[in-house]
Amino acid sequence: MDHYKPHPSATFEGYYSKFQLPSGAHLALIICTVPGAKAKPHMISFSYVPKDVSKLYQREIWVDRLDMIPFNDKSGIAFEQRFPGGRVICHEDSTTEYDISNEYFTFKAKTTSRTPWMPHMDTPEGLMVYLPLPLHWHVQSVSSSVDFSLRINNYDLPSQDASGKGFVHQEKNWANSFPSAHIWLQARDGDRGICIAGGQVLGLEAYLLGYHASKPEYNTTFRPPLSVKLAGLSPTMSVKSSWEDRTFHLSVQSWTRKLVVSARAPKGTYFGLSSPFADGHRENYLGQSFEATVKVEVYEAGWVGAWKKVHEEEFQRASLEFGAKYYDPAGTEQRRN
């Protein structure tokens, strides 16, 4: 919970929760603040994304206040996010309660479990989380069970999504500035899943990767220095992203293991979201799809010799996001792709 708590010295903080609902729809909830910004400093972003993305329901609400309230008593509450029309309470035991009601929607939820980044690792960055880097990324839970209720005004919501049980992925960013270009990928199916975030920062291209395989012996985490390129070069990582083709390809390796990840989401399945920068939120600065297909290949080798493929699996209806310079419509009025 320590890394999920507020970081008051950061230029911005953004909390992202992606819910998987009974109908197969997803709900993306973003709570983000840029305290020093004069324009659009505080955002509550709500995107209900059914399998038929043409029925997307989306609202970005610009509130005049968003408080991150720490608790130092014995209440069991770690901190609370409070804003006009709602609040989110995060407990020390990692339980999270959402309670949001406004003229557009009402959403209440409470998590009942938590799955950390890895059984032996609480955060993707490892010890790097303590360094004064310009950008940090923490995944609080790759999958938590959740009880919820949802109402969207003037929208034909499937009855199974009005209330019930689902799952939620929870993460946050805190930083001095958002990356000049970035990729985010996330998939979860039962106990298996993958999550990747990275892009261009400090003149480097770097990625964090966590893979929960269907066979736990292939569970893998990669982080810099293995997953970083300097001046476009790296002996351990290759990466290619193409907004034109809506594809992303990443290969990263240690001495004995290599992961190759390929992802693609069809055109027409992306929706735009706003991103935080020091001057405030910039609308439509990233494109996200929940209809990606992700293929993961695991290779192993000894200290010498050729790589041998030892495991392979695929994820459907995964998330793929292109941001800023990797997202051609960034900053335009084109919100659907």
N, C-alpha and C positions, 0 to 999 in steps of 0.2 A: 504493500500500500504506500510506502514512503515515496516512491517515484511517481505515483499517481496523484499525490497531494499537490496543492498549488505551489508554484515557483514565483514568488512576488517580484523577483528581480528580472524576470524574463520580459521581453518586449511584447510577446503575445503568448497565450496559452489556448490550445484547442483540444477539446474532448470529442471523440468520435465513437458512437455506438451504432453498430449494425445489427439489427434484429432479423431473425429468420422466423416468419409467422406460419401458422398452420396451413394456409392456402398455398404456400410456396412463394408468397410475396416477401419482399424485404422492406425494412424501414430503416432509413439512415437518419440518425439524429446527431447534429453537430452543435456544440455549445462552445463558442469561441470569443475571446476578448483580446482587444489591443488597447490596453488602458490609456495610453498616451495619445491615441489618435483623435483627430478632430472630426473626421468624417467616418461614419459607420463603424464605430469602435466595438460594438457588441452585437453578436449574431446568434440567433436561434434558428437553425436550419432543419427543416422537416421534409423528408422525401419518402413517400410511400410508393414503392415500385413493384407492381404486380408482374406476373409472367408476361402479360401483354403490356409492353412498356409504353404503348400509345395511350394507356390509361393512367400514366404517371400523375400523381398528385404531389405538388411541391410548393412549399412556402419558405421563404427566407425572411425572418422577422428581425428588424433592427430595433433593439430595445435601448432605452436611454440609460440603463444601469444593469450591470452584471457583477455581483459580488461573490468573491471566493472567501468563504468564512471558515477559518480553522477553529477547531475545538481542542481545548487543552484540559478539559475536565474528565470525569470518569463516565461520561454518557455513552461511550463506545462509538461515538461519531468522530470520524477523522476530519471531515470537512463538509461544507455544504455550498452548492452553487445556488444563488438566489437571484431571481430576476422577475420583472413584472409578468405575472401570469404563470409562474411556476418555480419549482426548485428541484434540485437533485441532491440527495443525501448519500454520502459515501461513508460507510462504517469501517471501523478498524479491522473487522473480520472479512472485509472485501465485499460484503453485501452492499448493493446499490439500490436505492429507491428513486424512481422517477415520478414526478407529479406535475404535469403541465396542462393547463387549460386556458384557452383563448377563443377568439371569435372564429378560428379556423378549425381547430381540432382539440380533442381531449385525450391525453395519453397518461396512463398510470401503469407502473411496472415495478417489480421487485425481483432481484436475482436470488437464486437459491443454491448456487454452486459457483465454483471458479476453476478454470484450467489455466495454469500459468504457462509462460513461454515454453519452458521445458521443466520436467520434474526436478531437475537439479539447478535450474537457472531461472531467476525471477524476471529478468528484463533482457531484451535483445542486445543491448549495448554492453552488458557485463560491466567491468570496471570503468569503461569509457563513460558511463553515465555520470561519473563524478568529475569529469574533465570540463573545463570552461569552453566547450565547443559552441559554435554559433547556432547549432540546431540539435535537439534531442528528440528521440522517439521511444516511447515506452508502450508495450502491450500489456495491459492489466489482466486480460483474460482472452484466450483464443476461442473459448466457448464457455458460456455460463447458461445454465437453465434459468428461465425467467417466467414468472406469472404476470399477465398483462391484461389490460382492457384498453380499447381504442374506439374513438368516435371521430369521424371526419365529416364536418358539416357540408351538406349539399354534395355528397359523393356517395355513390353506390358501393359501399364497402361489403365484401363477401362476409356472410354471417360468421364463418369460422375465424375471421380475423377481428371480430368484435371483442372477444375475450378468450383466454385460454392459456396454453403453455407454449413457449417457444425457446429460442436460443439467442444469445447476444455475444458479439465480439466487441471488446472494449479496448480503446487505446487513447493516447494523447501525444501531442507535440508541444514543446515549449522552446522558444528560440529568440534570437535577436532579429532574424529575418527568415522568410520562407525560402526554400531552394529556388534557384533561377530556372531549374528544370527538374522534374521528378516523376517517378513511377511508383505506384503502389499496387500490390497484388495480394488477394486474400481468398482462401477457399477453406471450407470445412465440411466434412462428411463423416458424422459419427466421431470416432476417435482419431481419424486421420485429417491432416490439413497442411496448409502451407501459407506463409505470410512473408512478404518481401516489401521493403521500402528503401528508396534511395534515389540518387540523382546527382546533380551538380551543386557542389558547395565548396567554398574556399579554393576554387580552381581545380578541384578534384572531382572525380566521379566515383561515388562510394555507395555500397549497398549493405543492408542487413537482411539476413535470410534465416528463417526457421521452418523446418520441415518435420511434421509428425507423420511418419510413414505407417502404412497398414501393418508392416513388420517393424516393431520398435527398434530392432538392431540397426535400422537405417535412419533413425532420427538424427537430424543434423542441424547445426547452427553454423553460419558463416558470418564473419564481421571483418572489418579492416584489421590488419593490413592485407589479409588474403583477398578481400573483396573490394579493392580500390584500384583506380587507374590514375596515374600521374602523367600529365602531358599526353593523354590518350593511350598510354602504354601500361601493360600489366602482364607479368608472367603467369598469373594465377586466375585471371578473370577476363572474360570477353562479354560484351553486352551490346545489344542492338535494339533500338525501339523505333517504331515507324507509326506515326499517327495516320499517315496515308493508308497503310494496310491494316491499321488497328492491331499491330502485333508487337510482342515483346519477347526477347530471347536473352537468357542469361546463362553463362557457364562459369562456375567458380570451383576451385579445387584446392585441396591441401596436398601433402605428399602421398597420401594413401586413399583419398576419396574425392570424387568429383560429382557435382550435381549439375545437370543440364535441365533448365526450365524453359518451356515454350508456352506462350499464352496468346490467345486471340479472342476478341469479342466482335460480333458482326456490326457493321455500320447500321445506324438506325436504332441502336440499343443504348446509346450514351446520353447522359443528361449533364448539364453544367452545374457547377457549384462555385461558390465564392471562396477566396483564399485570403488569409491574413498577411498583411505587410505592415511595415512600421507606420505608414501613413493611413492605415485603415484597411478594411476589407475591399478587395477588388473583385467585382462580380464576374462570374463565368471565367475563372482562371484555371479551372481544371474540368476534365470530362471523365465521368465514371460510368461504368457498365457493370451490371450484375449478371450478364449472360456470357461470360468468358468460358472458354475451354482451356484448361491448363494441363500440360503434360510434364511429368517429372521423371527423369531418368537418373539412376544412381550407378556410378562406375567405381570400381575399386582396383587397386594395383599395389604391388609390393614396392620396395624402394627402387627397383628397376623393373622394366618390362612394360608391356602395353596395358592400357586401360581395358577392363572387362566389365560389361554391363551386368549388374547383379540384381537390379530391381527396376520396375517401371510401373507407374500408375497414372491415372487421369482423373481430373476433377471437372464436373460440369456445373454450370450456373455459378461460376466463381466471379470475383470482383477484379476489375482491371481499371486502373486510373492513370491518365496522362495529365501532367500538370505543367503550366507555364510554357517554357520554350518547347516542351515536348507535345504541347497541345495547340495546334494551329489556330483554333478559333479564340484563343485566350483574349479576354478583354472586349470581345465583340458581343453583339446582341444575339448571336446564334447560340441558343441554349440546348438544342437537341441535335443529335448527330447519328 
